[in-house]
Each structure stands twice: as structure tokens, then as C-alpha cells.
Amino acid sequence: MDLTGAAAANIVATDNEMRMLRSAVDRDAEALQTAVAELVRVYQFRDRDRICCHDVSVTQCYALETLVEHGPLRLGGLAERLFLDKSTTSRVVATLVKKGYVEQQADRADKRATLLSASRRGRALCSRITQDLVEQQRELLEDLDPAVRAGVIDVIGRLAGAADARFRSGSSVGKAECCVPQSAASASK
């Protein structure tokens, strides 16, 4: 009987430890959400202000950067990498083509399809923008200890990779319960 009582106490302790661990993870998740939201907000405005002076929008810059790094791509492939629908991506590409930053050519594997690639002018623009943004990052990092810099880079890279994989797997897409109209949410319960 003592063994049963000890086992029950152990289970209760383990259950309490799990609740405490979940509570700590919940607090960390909230803190991470706040930190990431603030970082994204600041970077969105920074990017808009720094990139738009180069005659492209932030979205156009992301598209151009993707074509420089991963091109040539078909429109669907570019849309997938940018997490945009094809019609939005088509408008972004049309503007970049009109400005001379992107070139279109027939896909040799499928003559009905078009491949998109950054033009020489587009590559040069992407390089100028990247150099400008890297200089800003250097200024942010220069006062940090090398170990802290390495840790920041590692953690941000790991978070970005995990978020990208989660999004691409479909586990973070779709309507969250908060997005479903109340009448539909009530009917499904």
C-alpha cells in the first residue's frame, strides 16, 4: 500500500512539474510573441524606408531577392516562396518587368510556361539594397560580444526555419478558431 501511495505522490509531483513547465513555456511563448512582433514591426518600417528609396516596394524587393537567390523560377514557384497568391505575385512581377529588374523567358521544359529571372539591372539593385541593409545590421551588432552575436544569429535563423517549415507544412495555416464566425464555431461544437 505504501508503494501505491508513493507512486500516486510521484504521479502528482510529475503532474505538477508538467503544469509548471507548461506555464513557463506559456510565459516564454508570450514573451517571444511580444519580442518577435516588435522586431517585425520595426523591420517592416525600416525595410519600407530603406528599400522604397531604391524605386521598389518591400514586396518587389523580396521577389527580386528570391529570383537572385533561387531563380529562374516559374510564377507559381515564386508565389510559393513569397507566401503570396499567384495574382498578387503576377502584379509584383509585372511591375519589376516594366522597371527592367526582371526578365521573362520561355521555359525550355514546357513552352507554355514562363521562367522569371533577375536581370543584370535587377541583380545590381538587389546588391545595393543588400549592402545597405547589411550595413545597418553591422551597426546593430558592433557593440555586442561575439558570442552574443553568434547566438542571436543562430536563434533567429532557427526560429525562421521552424516557422517556415511549420507554415509550409500547413500546420499554421487555415482559419484559427478566433477567425471563424461565432455562429459557425457554435454549430461545430
Steps between C-alpha positions, in 0.01 A plus 500: 500500500790734575628433151166601353496817713858582395416434137195726524709775663757464224229531234360812671850650519563420134162652408584816696842519335337469158255782582787719619698420187198579278448821694865598444474412130177702477674802655794456265265468201328825598835675544620364164180619331551849642867510401443364149203732440711799600796386290280440196327837545831686521649311205191549284528875539877493467476291186228720355703814563832355383376293205239732353763766436639255244188520279344170616251400767596260778303220329670574167835490680419160655399369157818632341715360780330160461567499127865595557547223757278225355416595142408446237155405628154461360236737634348228720838418653566865574153541651559197722834632625348841573188353667285702257223397265576483127297808406685721752833355391407561137441871571828525692689333214330716235626813677852358531500406130378848405783655707755271336594308815352163395510315169255242368593216270334185373560191711693251285338210685147633439458758224164607648670610822713806565813517712578812697852615578665812631650715227853639529342827612284311754803318640686828539204657680464200728870522583474872587199441723667204671817701564292780653312260728815308598662828603205567729534151650871557556420817694255308718744218569827687546448566873408139580741236623592252221335211690177699535510591129542134408217402734264763361572394143456132589172548689344728238603257225357203688174682574467609138566145379249350744235758411560446127475120536186530711336733250596288200371185670161665537490466877484876552267585215126493477252678714575510868200455726504873570453567127191281462172692534338433837194336348719250310717434806191434714350266239814287483506433875 
